Amino acid sequence: MTCKLCTCRDTLILCGFFDRNEWPEIDLGARSSVGLCRKEQTPNPNRKFRRIASLAGRRIEVRRLSLVVGLLSLLAVAPTQAQDKSSSGCWTWPDSLDAIAADPQNHTVMYEDAKIRVLDVHTPPHTTNSKHDHQWLSIFLQDEAQPRGRDHGTDGTPTQPGGEVPADAPFPSLSVAGTQAPHAFENLDTFTKHFYRVEFKKIPFECPGKNGAMIFRKEAIETLPPIRVASWSWPATMDAVITSQETDKVLFETYDIRFVEVTIPPGQKQATGETLWPAALLFFEPQPTGVETSHDGKTTQIDRKFEGAKFPTAIRMGPQPPHAFENKDNFPAHYYRVEFKKVNYKG
């Protein structure tokens, strides 16, 4: 966020670093209102600095111009960008503890570029990972039962056993997680723990939970109800990765998932295509306004999504009949679609 000094005739306004547009204002006795200036109802010419602003539920009165100048100087040198790992003061571990370097036997890179890294995470029964960490915010993707296990924290202290997910759970199961300090997972069960972890390199760094604990954000996951159609009469050749190859690019595919990057430039429309399997849409940036055309020709206006959102965020959904999105905005639609081939979507 930036800091600036705005003037409206003879009213001075201090802008920036305040929530919900609660802009402190220093009034020089103005009777008129322009732009962000608020009109004085009963101006007092004997009071040089009159306006009071509300900040976090408290009343703050600015009495001295020197105080304003001092605050402006402070804000001018305040950092305007999110902290990174090296300057945070909360991440003291070497790169050698990254999951791929420290625990390659349990973490396999399925895909990596400048924006994301996708890991296949697998821990056999009655084994423990080597101690490792995860420096990026991520989304966990599960499409199968999960075993009983426990984590060993940064200091080696074990957590209480748990984490079981039954085979009849509503898959795909998604979890949005923060960074994770060094830890080691121990599988206490009789079958392998297996899931995918999508790490987002472009999201600003956040400090991890204490002692290797995870910080999850349940509110970051949205679930859409299944779409009901009388019959699925469209051929497999209507698959979006076939009809929309310019916008829907397969990054990798396995026996159980297909990972697709969707990019729709401004003014461009997807070719009509279907999504054959349940899917998760993964986002790390705002999405544009546009028009969605469904299989029956009906159109729906789509507003911008995730402006000001905390990323990453995700949407769970079932198979989708043929549809197409036309980007009516001035920036691209860009997100990832993970399709789950083994899942029977329950919503």
N, C-alpha and C positions, 0 to 999 in steps of 0.2 A: 504494500500500500504506500502511496506517495503522500507527501505533505505539501500543501500549497497555501498561499495567502490570497484570498479573493476579496475584491472590493465591489460594493454595490452603492454607487453614489458616495455618500459619506458614511457608509457602514462598513466595518471591517469584519471579515469572517475568517476564522481559523478552521481549516478543513483537514480531515484525515485522522486515522487511528481511532476512530470512534464507531461503535456498532450501531446498526439500524438507523443510519443517517441522522444520528443525534449530534448535530454540528454545533460546537460552542460558538457563541457570537459575542463580539465586543462592540457595543453600540456607542456611537459618537454623537448621539442626540438626533439621529435621522428620523424624519416623520414619514418618509416614503419607503416603499418596498419594491425592489427589483430583483428578479431571479430568486436566489435563495434567501434574500433579506426578508425579515419578518417585520411587519408594520408595528410601530409603537402605538399603544392605545392612549397612554397618558405620559408623554415624554416629560422628563424632569430635567430642565436645562442646568440645574445645579449639580446634577450627578453625572460625572464624566463618563463612567463605565457602568452601564445599567443592566445590560442583558444577562440573564441567567440561563445556563444550558443544563439539561438533564443528562447525566452520564451514569449508567448502571444504577438508576433509581435514586441518585443523590443530587442535590442542588449545589452547583459550583458557581461561585461568583468571582469574576475577574476584576480586581480592583486596581491593578497597577499595569501600565503599559510595559514596564520593565519585565514583569512576570510573563507577559505575552511574548516579548522578544526572546526571553530565556527559553520558554517552551518551544518556540519556533526553532531556535538553535538546536535544542535537544532532538526534536523530531527530524531536523534536517540531516543529522548524522546517524539517526537510527537505521538499522539494517532494513532493507525493503525486500529482501529475498529470504525464503525459508532456509533454515540451517541445513548444512550437509553433514555427512557422517563424520568427516575429519574435524569439523569445527564445533560439533555438538557438545563435546565433553562427556557424552554418555556412551560412546562406542570406542572402547579402548583395545579391542581385540584385532590381531593381525589378519590380513587377507588369507593367510594360510588356514584359517578356521572356516572359511567359506565352505558350504556343504559339498560342493563339487571337489574341492581340494582335500578336505579333511575326511569326507565320508563317501567316496565315489562308489563303494560297493553297494550303497543303499540309495544313491541319488544319481539318476541318469538324465542327461540333457536331451530332451526330445526336439527342442528348437530354441534358437537364441538369435536375437538381433539387437539393435541399439535401444529398442523400446521394451522388450520383454525377454524373459527366460522361462521355459516350460520344463519342469522337472517331473520325471516318473519316480515316485518315492515308494520303496518296497523294503519291508523289514521282515525277514523270515521268522517263523515261530521260535520262541525261546532264544532269541538273540538280542543284542543291544547295539545300537549305532555307535560309531565313533563320535566323540564330542565335536559339534559343528555349530555354525550359526547361519542366519539368513538376514542379509542387510537391507532387503527391499520389502515393501508392503506386497501382499500377495492374496490370491484367492485359492482356496483348497477345493478340489473337485473330486467327489466320491461317487462311484456308481456300483458299489458292492459292499457287502457286510464288512465291518471293521472289528478287529479283535480287542480283547482286553489288554491293557498295557499301562505303562507309567513313564513319566519323564524323569531324568536325572538332571537337576538344575546346574547352573554355572558352577556352583560350589560343590556339586556332586550329590546334594540332598535329593532323595527320591520323592516324588509326589505320591498321593494316594492312587492306587490302581483304579482304572475305569476306562471310559472311551468306547465301550462297545456300541456298535450300530447293527441292528438285526438285518437279516437278508430281505425282509419285507418292508423296510423303511421306504419313505417316499423319495426315491432317487430321481434325478441327480441331487445329491446333497452338496450345498455350497457353504463355505465359510470365508468371510473376509477377515484377514488377519494383518496385524502390524509386523514390524521387524521382530526378530527373535534372537536373543543373546545365546551364547554357547549353551548347549544342552545335548542330551543323548536319550533317544527313545528306546525303551525296552519292551519287546513284545512278549507278553506273559501267556499267550494263547497258543492254540494248536494249528492256526493257519496264518498265512502271510498278511501283514498289513500293507495295503496297496492303495495309493491315490495319486492324483496329479496336483502339482503346485505351480501356479502361474505367478511369476514375480514381475512387478512393474517397475522398471528402472527410471521412468520419467516422473514418477510421483515423488514429491519432496520427502526427504528422510524424516522419520519420527523415531524418538527414543524407544527402546524395547521395554517390555515388562520386566519386573524384578526377577533375577535368578533364572532366566531362561523361560519365564512364563509367557504364554501367548495372550495378546489383547485382541479379542474378537469384536466385530461390530455387526450384530444381527440385523440392525435397521438398514444395513446397506444391501440387503437381499430382497428383491421383489419377486413374487410368484404370480404368474398368470394362470387363469383357469384353462383347462383343456378346451380346444375348439371342437365342437361337435358338428360333424357333417354326416349326411345320410349314408354315403359310401365314398371310399377313397378311389375315385375313378381315374385319377391322373397317372400317366405312365412314369416309370423311373427316369425316363429321359427328360422329365420336367424338373429334375433335381437342380437346385439353384447353382451348384458348382459346375453344372453342365451348361445351363442356359445363360448364366451371368458370369462368365469367366473373367470379364473385364473388371468386375467389382467384387466378386466373391472368390478369393484366392486360397486354395488349400495349402497350408503351411506344412502339415504332416498328417498322416493317417495311420491308425493301428487297427487291430482286430476289434477294439472296443470303443474308440473315439475317433472323431475327425475334427481337426482344428483349422478353422477358416478365418482369414482376415478379410473384413468387409470395408471397402473404401469407395464412397460415392462422391465424386467431386461436385462442386456447386453447378447447378443447372443440368446435371445428368440424372438419368433415370435407369434403375436396374432393369434388366430383362426379367420378365415374369418367371418365377421359379418357386419350387416347393422345398420345404425342409422335411426330410423323410423321418427323422428321429427327434426325440426330445432334445432340447438344447439349453445351453446357458449363454447369454449374451454378457460379455465382459467389457466394462468401460473404464477409461482412465482420463477422459476429457469430455467436454460438453458436446451435445449432438444437435444438429440443425433442424430448422423447421422444414416441412415438406408435405407431400401428398402421398398417402398410401392407397394403392389400388388392389382390392381383394380379388379372389378368384371369380366372383360373380359380377365384376365390373364396378362395384361400388367404391367410391372414393372417400377418404377420411383425411381431414386436415390434421397434421401432426405438428404440435408446437415444439419449440426448443426444449431440450431436456438437459438436466444436470448443471444448469448455470449456477455457480456458487456451491456445487456439491462437494462433499468430501470423498475423494477417490481412494481406492477403486470401489466400484459398485457393480451389481450384477442383477440380471433378470433371468428367472427360470421359466421355461415354457415348454409346451408339448409340441408335437409335429405341426407344421404349418402348411395349409393348402397353398397353391400358387398365389403369389402376391408380388408387388413391386413397389419400391419406394423411389419417389422423385425428389431430389434435393432442390429446394426453392430458396436456400440461404446463400450466404457468401463465404462459407467455409465448409470443408468436407464432412460428411458423415464417416466416422471411423471407429470401429470396434471389432471385437473378436466373437465368433460364434463357435462354441464347442458342442458338437453333436454326439450324443451317447447312443451307441448302437445296441447295447444290451438292456436298455432301460424301458420299462413299461410305465409311462408317465401317469402319475396319480394326482398331480397338482400340488 
